Structure formats: structure tokens, C-alpha cells
């Protein structure tokens, strides 16, 4: 996997962005105010917005990393981009409130990692988003859409994100879920008992300190792959901000990241290894989701090496439920130890 860059996106003079408070949480489809990372959304031109984002420094989930040097979490930037797109779709792209955005495929990549060092940021963060889509002839609604984003720290371009989505009203989502399952789906709130830690991967093996943030159990190592069960804690308020009838896409991305880090750190040893993992960082993700990840069916993920760009590892992760592949993601992993001691170091 080679991280992608959108250098030729149309630019506009950005309007002044407010950073004093976050936006109304319903615009970002969040329940907890603490999980809203968008501070302002302003129009750039038709079907394009710029958004201010807040990157918390002490967060239960996004700040829990052993990697050195400390960088702003790639999934925090991805989530901030996702929220910016959701809010912008409501305020500027004509998507009605209450519409669900189901992710079909996405791509995300970091660049200029020196600008993501915590404490050395070159300026306030923002997300520029372009929306693409056609409305249905009879209803005038968007059924499918695509967005392309560039994320900045000040003037430093630090990430690119694109996403293909399906827009559904609540009743349409219920019909789709019933068609796939044949029975009503349980809710995350139905699972009141926190799963035990027996078989759960040790946090340090996946770059974590807090066991609450570990989503993998029962890893199995072979010469060419690593397989684990995906079993997130439903009492993790960052992964489950509100009630779901499936595992959210971002939870699968986290599982892919953890399995990729575990795979790279254990390469050549055939066993879990924490040595050397402290300098590993997931810097890119791409893939697609074919079905919902059900809450009540065991979910497994298998990681295998894939072709990678220079100075990177690429790990392909396939997710299976009931012997059916439901998603595939590729994670780009890089050693960021070269960023120590120099705020001007570059990542090509």
C-alpha cells in the first residue's frame, strides 16, 4: 500500500474559522459533547466547506498510545474529518437531519508527520471538504455521495481522506438491516456485561496502555498471517458513543490498526512481541465494507503482509463473520523514530 496524496484539489481563500467551542453535537451525529471535535463549519464555495477541528490532548481513547514521539492520532484526524463531512453535508450540501451516512469505502493517509508532533504544531487544525453526488430525479435526495478532504495544521498539509457513502433514512436502514439478517438486530445496550480480559491481547502489544482500548482477543500466529477475534468493550464511550445495532466502521478500523501493529512487531518471530513496537505508527488506511458487522456473531480478522511503499509496511486485514468476508482494510505502518529530536524532519 502506498499512501495517496490529493495535491491538485481546488483551493479557495479560507474564511475565518472559530475555535472557541464545538458545534451542536447532533450535527456530528454524536451523543457526548466530549466526542465532538468540530468547532466551526464555513462555506468555501458550492458543495465545499472548511471546518475548524479540536484535537484533545487528554482523551481516554485517542491519547492512549505508547508510540514515541507522540503524534496526534491518525484515527482522531480521521474521526474529525468524518464529523466535518457529516456536519457539512447537513449545513451546506442539503442532506436532511436524521439521514444516516453508511460508509462503503474510504482512503486515508498521513503526510508531513513532523507537523503532527504534539506540542510542535505549526498552526490550528482545519479540514477542507469537497462533496460530490447527484440527487435522485423524483425525490431530490442524495442517495450516494463521495467526499474528498485535505487536513491541515496551519499551512502544513498533514492528511488526505476520501469516502464513498450511502445516504439512508431511518426506515430504509431498518429495511436493509432486516434484509441482511432476517431477524431484528440486537443493540449494543443489550450487552450489559463487560467481557473479561481472559485471552485479550496485552495492551503494550498493540501500542496501548489502557486495556479498555484493546479490541483483539485470542491471537493466533502462523508463518504468514496473524488472526484474532474482534471483541471491543461495549463500555468504551469513545468506540460506542451511542447505541448501535452493529459494530461501527471506526471500530473495525481500530481492530485493523491493532492487528497491523501486532503483525509488524511480531514479523519473523511467530509470536507476539512488544520490542520495537514503540516506534511504529499506522499512517494510512484504505478499504471497504460489504456488510454490517453484527454484534451477536463472532467476528475474526486475519492480517497478511501486502506490497508496500518505500519505508513502510502494508498489512491487509480481512474480516469474517459466519465464514463470509464482510470487510477488507489495508493499513500502512511506518517507523517514526526518525522524528525524535527534530521538528523539521520530513516523512516522504
Rosetta blueprint (number, residue, H / E / L):
1 X L
2 X L
3 X L
4 X L
5 X L
6 X L
7 X L
8 X L
9 X L
10 X L
11 X L
12 X L
13 X L
14 X L
15 X L
16 X L
17 X L
18 X L
19 X L
20 X L
21 X L
22 X L
23 X L
24 X L
25 X H
26 X H
27 X H
28 X H
29 X L
30 X L
31 X L
32 X L
33 X H
34 X H
35 X H
36 X L
37 X L
38 X E
39 X E
40 X E
41 X E
42 X E
43 X E
44 X E
45 X E
46 X L
47 X L
48 X E
49 X E
50 X E
51 X E
52 X E
53 X E
54 X L
55 X L
56 X L
57 X L
58 X L
59 X L
60 X L
61 X L
62 X L
63 X L
64 X L
65 X L
66 X L
67 X L
68 X L
69 X L
70 X L
71 X E
72 X L
73 X L
74 X H
75 X H
76 X H
77 X H
78 X H
79 X H
80 X H
81 X H
82 X H
83 X H
84 X H
85 X H
86 X H
87 X H
88 X H
89 X H
90 X H
91 X H
92 X L
93 X L
94 X L
95 X L
96 X L
97 X L
98 X L
99 X L
100 X E
101 X E
102 X E
103 X E
104 X E
105 X E
106 X E
107 X E
108 X E
109 X E
110 X E
111 X L
112 X L
113 X H
114 X H
115 X H
116 X H
117 X E
118 X L
119 X L
120 X L
121 X L
122 X L
123 X L
124 X L
125 X E
126 X E
127 X E
128 X E
129 X E
130 X E
131 X E
132 X E
133 X L
134 X L
135 X E
136 X L
137 X L
138 X L
139 X L
140 X L
141 X L
142 X E
143 X L
144 X E
145 X E
146 X E
147 X E
148 X E
149 X E
150 X E
151 X E
152 X E
153 X E
154 X L
155 X L
156 X E
157 X E
158 X E
159 X E
160 X E
161 X E
162 X E
163 X E
164 X E
165 X E
166 X E
167 X E
168 X E
169 X L
170 X H
171 X H
172 X H
173 X H
174 X H
175 X H
176 X H
177 X H
178 X H
179 X H
180 X H
181 X H
182 X L
183 X L
184 X L
185 X L
186 X L
187 X L
188 X H
189 X H
190 X H
191 X L
192 X L
193 X L
194 X L
195 X L
196 X L
197 X L
198 X L
199 X L
200 X E
201 X L
202 X L
203 X H
204 X H
205 X H
206 X H
207 X L
208 X L
209 X L
210 X L
211 X H
212 X H
213 X H
214 X L
215 X L
216 X E
217 X E
218 X E
219 X E
220 X E
221 X E
222 X L
223 X L
224 X L
225 X L
226 X E
227 X E
228 X E
229 X E
230 X E
231 X L
232 X L
233 X L
234 X L
235 X L
236 X L
237 X L
238 X L
239 X L
240 X L
241 X L
242 X L
243 X L
244 X L
245 X L
246 X L
247 X E
248 X L
249 X H
250 X H
251 X H
252 X H
253 X H
254 X H
255 X H
256 X H
257 X H
258 X H
259 X H
260 X H
261 X H
262 X H
263 X H
264 X H
265 X H
266 X L
267 X L
268 X L
269 X L
270 X L
271 X L
272 X L
273 X L
274 X L
275 X L
276 X L
277 X H
278 X H
279 X H
280 X E
281 X E
282 X E
283 X E
284 X E
285 X E
286 X E
287 X E
288 X E
289 X E
290 X L
291 X L
292 X L
293 X E
294 X L
295 X L
296 X L
297 X L
298 X L
299 X L
300 X E
301 X E
302 X E
303 X E
304 X E
305 X E
306 X E
307 X L
308 X L
309 X L
310 X L
311 X L
312 X E
313 X E
314 X E
315 X E
316 X E
317 X E
318 X E
319 X E
320 X E
321 X E
322 X L
323 X L
324 X E
325 X E
326 X E
327 X E
328 X E
329 X E
330 X E
331 X E
332 X E
333 X E
334 X E
335 X E
336 X L
337 X H
338 X H
339 X H
340 X L
341 X L
342 X L
343 X L
344 X L
345 X L
346 X L
347 X L
348 X L
